[in-house]
Amino acid sequence: MQRYAIAPGAFLTEVPGDKFKRGKISIHLITPGSRENATPLALLPHVLDRRCAAIPDPTELARRLFALYGADLSSESYVVGANRVLSFSIAGLKDAYALGGENLTGQYLELLCNILFEPKLAAGVFEADDVAIEKDKQADFLRSEMNDKRGYCLRQTRRKLYGDSPLGIESAGYLEDIDPLTAAGIHADYQHLLQHAQVEVQVCGIDGQAAAQAVAWRLEKLPRTPLPLATAPPLGKPAEYKHYTEPMNTVQGKLCIVSTGAPLPDGKGEAVMRIASALYGGLPTSRLFMNVREKQSLCYYCAAAYGYYGGTLTVDSGVEHAMAARAAEAILKELEALQREPVGPEELAGAKSYMRSIMDAGKDSPDVLMNWAFNEWLRGTNRSLDEVLRLTGAVTAEEVRDALAAFSPAVEYVITGKEGA
């Protein structure tokens, strides 16, 4: 992969895509996250991708994409560590496969840049109707978060863990902040973003030089003073193990336990944690699946995941209401067992084989390759999938034990049945 500067605070990465018939262009704007900018920046991509000055009718925009052999336009806003990322992408057929020899790349670039840099305005700000529609949609989304009990339990655990920390900023924003938002206010946030965000452009199967020129030309028109990315240290050892219970009228209970204590890993340390979390609860043969679910029948599902930016190890599980306490005890016992003794060679080899198959499969997806390159840049590690595969293959059982030994349970959150329900 090749990454090079195209303007102050702006870079382009070319991801190899020769074997794909479709190409993709993504433009990421990255800025330090905050409670104040969370909600307007969560809405902003969806206000922008409705239409643009060159194509003011949303129906005409849909027709234009259909005419480009069904090209896909997408946008999203999310939190990575202590930063907010707004991503705008277009994916479609490569020029070589156009039936009429059209310059599809040029049209993709023009459309994506128009959406991002030339929005449809009214009296110098966003259209009030566009903002009102997206406010309603986002409010409905936030109100519905409890419909997904598993996701809700995970988010509640995260909220209890991080509190007001920059790592705790909500990707989707805050319901109470939506109503005060105005078209003028969101437009001001948009202008601030264009001025201060770091810009990362990615192409896969698309002419990188053409993309660099198209984006750089737009950026040169703007007053740009890019801000450095924000950092937040991992949480470290918890002072105490905090327990929370929320009664809810549900058939199935939810249990989430997050452990902290590990320092931010280097490249090898991250590879160790990939294997460690897989052995603990990321595989069909993991300790949690085999011992807590299969042998003891204490849960419906039980999965573990490592969180790079906070240095967290999170387990979430679906349980019978009456079994939540026993399941929590069993989950922590499996962690303690892995902290005491190295895993056997067959168990370790199985985890490595599983991770290798997942990473190898990722090489066949433009989305995976582009996401990988972007996240590697955000972390400052800039490694290829092959480099990480080598690191993962060299992980030892003792390294897994020592890495997990750094963790202690910090927060437990349980959704349990209401009495009498």
Residue pairs with C-beta under 8 A, 6 or more apart in sequence:
1 13
1 14
1 15
1 16
1 373
1 384
2 13
2 14
2 208
3 11
3 12
3 13
3 14
3 373
3 377
3 382
4 11
4 12
4 212
5 11
6 12
6 201
6 212
6 215
6 216
6 219
7 199
7 215
7 216
7 219
7 220
7 224
8 224
8 226
9 197
9 198
9 199
9 224
9 226
10 198
10 199
10 200
10 201
10 215
10 216
10 219
10 226
11 199
11 200
11 201
12 200
12 201
12 202
12 203
12 208
12 211
12 212
12 215
13 200
13 201
13 202
13 203
13 373
13 374
13 377
14 203
14 204
14 208
15 202
15 203
15 204
15 366
15 369
15 370
15 373
16 204
16 369
17 23
17 24
17 203
17 204
17 205
17 206
17 366
17 369
18 205
20 94
20 204
20 205
20 366
21 93
21 94
21 97
22 91
22 92
22 93
22 94
22 205
22 366
23 91
23 92
23 93
23 94
23 105
23 108
23 203
23 204
23 205
23 206
23 366
24 89
24 90
24 91
24 202
24 203
24 204
24 205
24 206
24 366
24 367
24 370
25 89
25 90
25 91
25 108
25 109
25 112
25 201
25 202
25 203
25 206
25 211
26 87
26 88
26 89
26 201
26 202
26 203
26 370
26 374
27 87
27 88
27 89
27 112
27 116
27 199
27 200
27 201
27 215
28 85
28 86
28 87
28 88
28 199
28 200
28 201
28 202
28 374
29 85
29 86
29 87
29 193
29 194
29 197
29 198
29 199
30 80
30 83
30 84
30 85
30 86
30 197
30 198
30 199
30 200
30 229
30 378
31 37
31 41
31 83
31 84
31 193
31 196
31 197
31 198
31 227
32 82
32 83
32 84
32 166
32 227
32 229
32 230
33 79
33 82
33 83
33 84
33 166
33 169
33 230
34 166
34 169
35 164
35 169
35 174
37 84
37 189
38 79
38 84
38 169
38 170
38 171
38 173
38 174
38 177
39 138
39 173
39 174
39 177
39 178
39 181
40 173
40 181
40 185
40 186
40 189
41 77
41 84
41 86
41 173
41 189
41 193
42 77
42 138
42 170
42 171
42 172
42 173
43 77
43 131
43 134
43 135
43 138
43 173
43 178
43 181
43 186
44 77
44 86
44 186
44 189
44 190
44 193
45 75
45 76
45 77
45 86
45 87
45 88
46 75
46 134
46 137
46 138
47 119
47 126
47 130
47 131
47 134
47 186
48 75
48 88
48 115
48 116
48 119
48 190
49 73
49 74
49 75
49 88
49 115
50 58
50 61
50 120
50 130
50 133
50 134
51 57
51 58
51 61
51 120
51 130
52 61
52 114
52 115
52 118
52 119
52 120
53 114
53 118
53 119
53 120
53 121
54 114
54 118
55 61
55 64
55 111
55 114
56 120
61 73
64 111
65 71
65 72
65 73
65 111
68 92
68 93
68 104
68 107
68 108
68 111
69 92
69 93
69 98
69 104
70 92
71 90
71 91
71 92
71 93
71 104
71 108
71 111
72 89
72 90
72 91
72 92
73 89
73 90
73 111
73 112
73 115
74 87
74 88
74 89
74 90
74 91
75 86
75 87
75 88
75 89
75 115
76 86
76 87
77 84
77 85
77 86
77 87
77 171
78 84
78 85
78 87
78 171
79 85
79 169
79 170
79 171
80 309
80 375
80 378
81 167
81 230
81 231
81 232
81 308
81 309
81 378
82 166
82 167
82 169
82 229
82 230
82 231
82 232
82 309
83 229
83 230
83 378
84 169
86 193
86 197
88 112
88 115
88 116
89 112
90 108
90 111
90 112
91 366
92 104
92 108
93 104
94 104
94 105
94 205
94 206
95 101
95 102
95 103
95 104
95 105
98 104
105 206
105 207
105 210
106 210
108 206
109 210
109 211
109 214
109 215
110 214
113 214
113 215
113 218
116 218
117 194
117 218
119 126
119 190
120 126
120 127
120 130
121 127
121 187
122 128
122 183
124 187
125 183
125 184
125 187
126 183
126 184
126 186
126 187
126 190
127 183
128 183
130 183
131 181
131 182
131 183
131 186
135 178
135 179
135 181
138 172
138 173
138 178
139 175
139 178
139 179
141 172
142 172
142 173
142 174
142 175
142 178
143 175
145 151
145 152
145 155
146 152
146 248
149 248
149 250
149 252
149 254
149 415
150 254
150 316
150 318
152 254
152 415
153 254
153 255
153 256
153 316
153 413
153 414
153 415
154 256
154 314
154 316
156 244
156 246
156 256
156 413
157 256
157 257
157 258
157 314
157 316
157 411
157 412
157 413
158 168
158 258
159 168
160 242
160 244
160 411
160 413
161 168
161 235
161 258
161 260
161 310
161 312
161 410
161 411
162 168
162 235
162 310
165 232
166 230
166 232
167 232
167 235
167 309
167 310
194 222
194 224
195 222
195 223
195 224
195 225
196 224
196 225
196 226
196 227
197 226
197 227
198 226
198 227
198 229
199 215
199 219
199 226
200 374
200 377
201 211
201 212
201 215
202 370
202 373
202 374
203 211
204 366
204 369
204 370
205 366
229 378
232 309
232 310
233 264
234 260
234 262
234 263
234 264
234 309
234 310
234 311
234 312
235 260
235 261
235 310
235 311
235 312
235 410
236 260
236 261
236 263
236 311
237 260
237 261
237 408
238 259
238 260
238 261
238 408
238 409
238 410
238 411
241 408
241 409
241 410
241 411
241 412
242 410
242 411
242 412
243 412
243 414
244 411
244 412
244 413
244 414
245 413
245 414
245 416
246 413
246 414
246 415
246 416
247 416
247 417
247 418
247 419
248 415
248 416
248 417
248 418
249 417
249 418
249 421
250 415
250 417
252 300
252 318
252 319
252 320
253 318
253 319
253 320
253 321
253 323
253 324
253 414
253 415
253 416
253 417
254 316
254 317
254 318
254 319
254 413
254 414
254 415
255 299
255 316
255 317
255 318
255 319
255 324
255 327
255 328
255 331
255 412
255 413
255 414
255 415
256 314
256 315
256 316
256 317
256 411
256 412
256 413
256 414
257 314
257 315
257 328
257 331
257 332
257 409
257 411
257 412
257 413
258 312
258 313
258 314
258 315
258 409
258 410
258 411
259 312
259 313
259 314
259 335
259 407
259 408
259 409
259 410
260 310
260 311
260 312
260 313
260 407
260 408
260 410
261 311
261 406
261 407
261 408
261 410
262 273
262 311
262 313
262 403
262 406
262 407
263 269
263 311
263 406
264 308
264 311
265 272
265 273
265 308
265 311
265 403
267 381
267 383
267 387
267 388
267 391
268 391
268 394
269 403
270 308
270 381
271 388
271 391
271 392
271 394
271 395
272 395
272 399
272 400
272 403
273 306
273 403
274 306
274 355
274 392
275 348
275 351
275 352
275 355
275 392
275 395
275 400
276 306
276 338
276 400
276 403
276 404
277 304
277 305
277 306
277 313
278 286
278 351
278 354
278 355
279 286
279 287
279 338
279 343
279 347
279 348
279 351
279 400
280 286
280 287
280 288
280 304
280 313
280 315
280 334
280 335
280 338
280 404
281 287
281 288
281 289
281 302
281 303
281 304
281 305
281 315
281 334
282 303
282 304
282 305
283 289
283 350
283 351
283 354
285 347
285 350
286 304
287 334
287 337
287 338
288 302
288 303
288 304
288 315
288 317
288 331
288 334
289 302
291 330
291 334
292 298
292 299
292 302
292 317
292 327
292 330
292 331
292 334
293 299
293 300
293 301
293 302
296 330
298 319
298 323
298 326
298 327
298 330
299 317
299 318
299 319
299 323
299 327
300 317
300 318
300 319
301 317
301 318
302 315
302 316
302 317
302 327
302 331
303 315
303 316
303 317
304 313
304 314
304 315
305 313
305 314
306 312
306 313
306 314
307 313
307 314
308 379
313 335
313 404
313 407
315 331
317 327
317 331
319 327
321 416
321 417
324 414
324 416
328 412
328 414
332 409
335 404
335 407
335 409
338 400
338 401
338 404
339 401
339 404
339 405
339 407
340 401
341 401
342 396
342 397
342 398
342 400
342 401
343 397
343 400
343 401
344 397
345 397
348 395
348 396
348 397
348 400
352 392
352 393
352 395
355 392
356 389
356 392
356 393
359 385
359 388
359 389
359 392
360 389
362 368
362 369
362 372
362 385
363 369
363 385
369 385
372 385
376 382
376 383
383 391
